[in-house]
Amino acid sequence: MTARTAAAIASVGFVLAAAGCASFVEIPVEIPIQSKFDVSAFQRVLIAGFLPAGSKSIDPNTETARLLRSQLRSKQDLRVIDSDAISLVDAVNQQRTGAGTAASSTTPKAAVLPDAQTLASYQGIFKDAGFWKKIGDEYDHPLIVTGSVVFDEITKSGEVSRPQAYRDAEGHEQYRSVRQVQNMKGYSLSPTFIFIDGRTGEQLYTETYHEEALYPPDQNTPALSSYFELMDKLLPSFLNTLSTQKIRGTRVLLK
């Protein structure tokens, strides 16, 4: 045995002996995640309403406003104002009529805009500081949450796993998972959340998300169920926009 080998064995033995005498202690730790913009100037928040577009199977404006109000009541410190969701589609149409612009035959009459192109023609309302300041004055200058929500039906090709029967070498029937490509149907959700200062009507922060859920063609998934499934995926990030959160965990220390 060489001197180098003997030294290595002795070193390993020392480490093992030390580990045998040591004890481990778990220390709880909290890691803060800062909010994405400063909301300290506000004590209240108003979920004003959203421009909805896409499928008419649900009302994205009402459902999104209701869901966000519910989540904000339990997840952060701002007091949520109870109010009905504003129909921003109606607000834009009224502005156009009031300004002397005749409503064309293609102006949407329903609560949900038909597509993203039509939605774009309505998004100028988010830059109308006077409109939002007026709403802010009505509710004593809260933080205002608004934006757009596009919820649409989609079809895509995707892989699915299916059981396939076969016989092994001994003639016994077995099953294995086989991946196949087939058309999947489902829904996509693309919300843009815009945060507005109710004191001035000016935008403070904007964030856009996109989520999709695909299902086998023989699976009947209600549109509203899929909407909530998709919203669940992005809610933590939305909530972190407004408040500082803490991730709790542990660290192991050698004692």
C-alpha positions in Angstrom: 0.0 0.0 0.0 1.5 3.4 -1.0 1.7 6.3 1.4 -0.8 8.3 -0.7 -3.4 5.5 -0.6 -2.9 5.1 3.1 -3.4 8.8 3.7 -6.6 8.8 1.5 -8.1 5.9 3.5 -7.2 7.6 6.8 -8.9 10.8 5.5 -12.1 9.0 4.6 -12.2 7.3 7.9 -11.8 10.6 9.7 -14.7 12.1 7.8 -17.0 9.1 8.5 -16.1 9.2 12.2 -16.8 12.9 12.4 -20.2 12.5 10.6 -21.1 9.7 13.0 -20.6 12.1 15.9 -22.3 15.1 14.3 -26.0 16.0 14.5 -28.1 17.8 12.0 -30.5 20.7 12.7 -33.2 22.0 10.5 -33.6 25.8 10.6 -36.8 27.4 9.2 -36.2 30.2 6.7 -38.3 32.7 4.9 -37.3 34.2 1.5 -39.3 37.3 0.6 -40.4 37.9 -3.0 -41.0 41.6 -3.5 -44.1 42.9 -5.3 -43.6 43.9 -8.9 -44.5 47.6 -8.3 -45.1 49.8 -5.3 -48.7 49.7 -4.0 -47.9 51.3 -0.6 -49.8 54.5 -1.5 -53.1 52.6 -1.7 -55.3 51.1 1.0 -58.1 49.8 -1.4 -58.3 48.1 -4.7 -61.1 48.3 -7.3 -61.5 45.4 -9.8 -63.1 47.6 -12.4 -63.8 45.3 -15.3 -62.2 43.8 -18.5 -62.5 43.9 -22.2 -63.6 40.3 -23.1 -63.0 38.6 -26.4 -63.1 35.2 -28.0 -65.6 32.5 -27.2 -69.1 33.5 -26.0 -69.4 30.3 -24.0 -68.7 32.3 -20.8 -68.6 36.0 -19.8 -64.8 36.6 -19.1 -65.5 40.1 -17.8 -67.8 39.0 -15.0 -66.0 35.8 -14.2 -62.6 37.4 -14.0 -63.7 40.3 -11.9 -65.5 38.0 -9.5 -62.6 35.6 -9.2 -60.0 38.3 -8.6 -62.1 40.0 -6.0 -62.4 36.7 -4.1 -58.7 36.0 -4.3 -57.6 39.4 -3.2 -59.9 39.4 -0.2 -58.0 36.5 1.3 -54.4 36.8 -0.1 -53.2 40.4 0.6 -53.7 43.5 2.6 -55.5 45.9 0.2 -59.3 46.2 1.0 -61.3 45.1 -2.0 -64.2 47.4 -3.0 -67.5 45.6 -3.7 -68.8 46.7 -7.0 -70.2 45.3 -10.3 -67.8 44.8 -13.2 -67.9 47.7 -15.6 -68.8 46.9 -19.2 -65.9 48.5 -21.0 -67.4 47.5 -24.4 -70.4 49.6 -23.6 -68.2 52.4 -22.3 -66.3 52.6 -25.5 -69.4 52.5 -27.6 -70.9 55.3 -25.6 -67.8 57.4 -26.0 -67.9 56.9 -29.8 -71.5 57.9 -29.9 -71.0 60.9 -27.6 -68.1 62.1 -29.8 -70.4 62.1 -32.8 -69.0 58.8 -34.3 -71.8 56.7 -35.6 -71.8 53.1 -34.5 -71.1 51.0 -37.6 -72.9 47.8 -38.4 -69.9 45.9 -37.3 -69.8 47.4 -33.8 -70.3 44.5 -31.3 -73.6 44.5 -29.5 -72.8 41.5 -27.3 -70.8 41.5 -24.1 -67.9 39.6 -25.7 -65.9 40.9 -28.6 -65.5 38.4 -31.4 -61.8 38.4 -32.0 -58.4 40.0 -31.2 -58.6 42.5 -34.1 -61.8 43.9 -32.8 -60.4 43.9 -29.3 -57.4 46.1 -30.4 -59.8 48.8 -31.7 -61.2 49.1 -28.1 -58.0 49.1 -26.2 -57.5 52.9 -26.4 -59.8 53.2 -23.4 -56.8 52.1 -21.2 -54.9 55.2 -22.2 -57.9 57.5 -21.4 -56.6 59.0 -18.1 -59.7 61.2 -17.8 -62.0 58.2 -17.9 -60.1 56.3 -15.2 -59.6 59.4 -13.0 -63.4 59.9 -13.0 -63.9 56.3 -11.8 -61.1 56.8 -9.3 -62.9 60.0 -7.9 -66.1 58.0 -7.6 -64.4 55.3 -5.4 -62.1 57.6 -3.4 -58.9 57.1 -5.5 -58.1 53.3 -5.1 -55.7 51.2 -7.1 -57.7 50.2 -10.2 -57.3 46.8 -11.8 -58.5 46.4 -15.4 -57.4 45.0 -18.7 -58.5 42.5 -21.3 -59.3 38.7 -21.2 -59.3 36.6 -24.4 -60.8 33.1 -23.8 -61.0 31.1 -26.9 -61.6 27.5 -28.2 -58.6 25.9 -29.8 -57.7 22.7 -31.7 -54.2 21.3 -31.9 -52.4 18.1 -32.6 -50.9 16.5 -29.6 -49.6 13.2 -28.2 -51.7 11.0 -25.9 -50.9 7.8 -24.2 -53.2 4.8 -24.8 -53.0 1.2 -23.4 -52.3 -1.4 -26.1 -52.7 -5.2 -25.5 -50.0 -7.6 -26.6 -48.9 -11.2 -25.7 -45.5 -11.8 -24.1 -43.1 -14.7 -25.0 -45.1 -17.0 -22.8 -48.4 -16.2 -24.5 -49.8 -14.1 -21.6 -51.7 -11.0 -22.4 -50.0 -7.8 -21.2 -50.6 -4.1 -21.7 -48.2 -1.3 -22.6 -48.6 2.4 -23.0 -48.4 3.6 -26.6 -48.2 7.3 -27.6 -50.3 8.4 -30.5 -50.7 11.8 -32.2 -54.3 13.0 -32.5 -56.2 16.2 -32.7 -56.9 17.7 -29.3 -59.5 20.3 -28.4 -59.5 22.8 -25.6 -59.2 26.4 -24.6 -56.7 29.2 -24.4 -56.7 32.1 -21.9 -54.7 35.3 -22.6 -55.4 38.0 -19.9 -53.7 41.3 -19.7 -53.9 43.0 -16.3 -53.5 46.7 -16.2 -53.0 48.6 -12.9 -54.1 52.2 -12.9 -53.6 55.0 -10.3 -57.1 56.0 -9.3 -55.8 59.5 -8.3 -54.5 60.4 -11.7 -55.9 57.8 -14.1 -52.4 56.9 -15.3 -51.2 53.4 -15.9 -48.7 52.0 -13.3 -48.0 48.5 -14.5 -49.1 46.0 -17.1 -48.6 42.2 -17.3 -49.8 39.7 -19.9 -50.2 35.9 -19.5 -51.0 33.0 -21.7 -52.2 29.5 -20.8 -53.7 26.6 -22.7 -55.5 23.4 -21.8 -56.0 20.6 -24.3 -58.3 17.5 -23.9 -59.0 14.3 -25.9 -61.7 14.9 -28.5 -64.0 12.5 -26.7 -63.7 14.3 -23.4 -66.5 16.9 -22.7 -64.9 19.6 -20.6 -67.2 22.6 -19.8 -65.8 26.0 -20.9 -66.2 27.4 -17.4 -64.3 24.5 -15.8 -61.4 25.0 -18.2 -61.4 28.7 -17.5 -61.0 28.2 -13.8 -58.3 25.6 -14.5 -56.3 28.0 -16.5 -56.8 30.9 -14.1 -55.5 28.7 -11.3 -52.1 28.5 -13.1 -51.6 32.3 -13.3 -53.2 33.5 -10.1 -50.1 33.2 -7.9 -48.1 35.5 -10.3 -51.0 38.0 -10.4 -51.2 38.1 -6.6 -47.5 38.6 -6.3 -47.9 41.7 -8.4 -49.7 43.4 -5.6 -48.0 42.2 -2.4 -44.8 40.9 -1.0 -44.9 37.2 -0.4 -42.7 34.8 1.5 -41.5 31.4 0.5 -41.1 29.2 3.6 -38.6 26.3 3.8 -35.8 24.9 5.9 -32.1 24.7 5.8 -30.1 21.8 7.3 -27.1 22.8 9.4 -24.4 20.4 10.6 -23.9 20.8 14.3 
